[in-house]
Amino acid sequence: MADYPLNIELTDRLCVVVGAGTVGRRKVAGLLAAGARVRLIDPQPPAFELADRIEIVARCYRATDLNHAFLVFAATGNGELDRAIATEARRHGALVNLPGEPAAGDFTLPSVLRRGDLTVSVSTAGRSPALAALLKEQLNEWLPCHWATVLKILAAIRDKHLAEPGRSAYNRQAIDKLLKADLADLVAAGKAEAINGLLKETLGNGYTLGGLAIDLPSKPL
């Protein structure tokens, strides 16, 4: 059965990682990037860069460690213990991920590429993380960093367009026209005047980078 992909808001939600090995520390980094509160359980947690930003419990796992958890990651490397953690997590009403045994968990994590608020993910339902990572690398070449600014421009256009009386419908055709007219390439080259001309031609007066409160990066990307 196919997975159901979601983007979940984790800001200030408690996520528990059991196991401070390489996999567990990688989960910690991803959770912190999403704004989660993180509790890491391990009898001998190693020193690592993000340790001062999380709650570390330096002892063996206890079921009460999962109290109030929203997500749980069972990453001890001990299959029997990880499955026991998964069972307890579900009793607490939390969703659980088992990196070492994806099919036994409630969710898997895709390989993620971020460009500001633009997020592209590749999932193999946990069956081949190496393939997901490889495809992410290819996407990294296809989707350079200037796409973060392209998104800012298109989002500002949408907000302004929807706020105008009688124009509540989102004009996808206008966005298609901007992209087909190489808006992304103009952003990459830092050509503000050309972008303003394209915006005015496509959307009319009042649509400029300044009017949309958009600043191009100081150097072309």
N, C-alpha and C positions, 0 to 999 in steps of 0.2 A: 504494500500500500504506500502511496506517495506521501512524503512529508507535507506539512502545511507551513509554509514560510511566514515568519512574523518578525517585525522589528519591535522590541519590547523596551519601554521606558524604565530604566533602572536607577534613576537619580534618587539617592538617599535610601534605596531599598537594600536590605541586608542580604548579601550573598555569601555563602559559606563554602570554602574550599578545604577539603580534607586531603592533606598530602602536599608537602612543600618541595617536591622534586621539580625537575625541569618543566613537566607538563603543568603541575599545579601553579608554579610561578608564572607561567605563560597565561593561565586563566586569570590570575590576579591582575596582571597588567591589562588585559582586555576589559575586565570588570571596572577597574579604576578609570580607564579611558571613557567608559560609559557613565561615570558618575555614581557608581554603586558604593555602598558601604561594604567592606570586605572583612571577613573573619577567616583567618588561616589557622588550621589545626595541624600540628605536627609535633611529635615528641622531641625532635631535634631540628628545629627550623634553621636553615642556613642564613647567614647575613646576605642580604641582597638589596638592590637599589631602592625598591619601593617599600621596604619594611616599615619605615616611619609613617607611612600613610594608611596603614591597616591595623586591625586588631589581631595580634598574634597570641595564640593559646599554645604554649609550649608543653604539651603533654599528649598522652594518647587520647584518641577520640572518645567522646561520651555522647550518648543520645541527646542529652540536654543541650549540646552545642548547636543543635539545629533549631532551637526555639526561635520563632519569629522569622525564620529564613524564608526568602522568596525563591531563590535558586540555590541548589546544592551541587557541588562538583566533587564526586568521589574519585580521587586521583591518588590513592595510596600505592597502587601497583600490586596490591594484594586482592585478587579477584573475589575471594570469599568475603573479605572485609568490605570491599566496595559495594557488593550486592547487599550486604547487611545495612550499610549506610543508605543505599537507595530505598530499601524497605522502610527504614525509619523516616527518611525524608518525606515519603508519601504519607506516612502517618501524620506528619506535621503539616501536610497540605502544600508542600514545596515540590517544585519540579526538579528532577535530578538528571545530571549528565555523568555518564561513565566513560571517560576517554578511552579506557582500555577495553571496553565491551559496549560499543555504542548501541547495539540492539537492545541491551538491557535497560537503557535509560529512557527518559521521556523526551529528550531533544538532543540534537547534535548541533555543532557549531560550524558554520560555513567558513571558508577562507574569505577574508574581507579586505577590500580596497577602499580607502577613504580619500575623497577630495573635498575638504571642507564638509559641508552638509550633504554632499553627494556620496552615497554609499553603494558599492557594487559588491555582491556576495556570490560565491560559487560553492555549491553544496553537492556532495556525492552521497548524502544520507549516511555519512560515516564509513562508506565502503572503500573509499580510496582518497584519504587526505592528501597523498602525494600528488594525485591528479588535480585536485582542487588548487593546491599551491602552484602547480605548473601553469594552470589556466589563469590564475591571478597574476602571475608574472607576465603573461602575454597581455592581459588587460592593462597592466601597468604601463606598457609601452603604447598601447592604443589610446589610453585615457590620461594624458599629461596633466600636470598640476593646474594649468590655467582653466580647466573645466570647473574648478571651484568658483572662480570669478564669473564664468558663464552662468552658472546656477544662480549666483547672487543677482545678476542682471535680469534673468528670466523671472526670478521670484519677485523682484521689485516691480517689473512690468505687470505681473499678474496682480499684485496687491493694488497698484495704481489703477489698473484696468477695472478690477472688480469694484473699486470705490467710486468710479465715475457713474453718475446717474444714467440709467437706461442702458448700461453696458455690463450687466451682471454676468453675462455668459462669458466664459473664458475662451478667448480667441486662439484656439490651437493653430489655426492656419497662419496667423501672424508669427507664432513661434517657429513653425516649420519654415516659413519664408526667411526668418532671421538666420536660422541654422544653415539653410541651403545657400544663403548669401555669404557664408564663411564667417559668421560672427565669431566662432571659436578661434579661427586663425587671426582675425583682427585683434582679439583680446591677447592672444599669445604674443603678437608683435607689438603690443602696447600702443596701437593706433587709435587714440581717443577721438580725433576729429573724424576719422572714417567711420568709427562706431556711431558717433552722434549723427552723422549723415544717414547711415543705414537705419537707425532708430526713427529718425524723423520721416524718412521715405516710407517706412513700413507702418508706423503707428501714428504719425502726425506730430504737430507741434506739442511741446511739453514733455516729450520723451527724449531725454538726454541723460548722459551719465551723471551730470550734476543734478538734474531734476530728479533722478532716481536715487541720489545720495550714494553713488557707487564710485569708488576710487580704484583705478587700475593699479596693479602691483608696480612698485617703483622701478623695477627692471623687468623687461620682457621675459616671460617664462619659456 
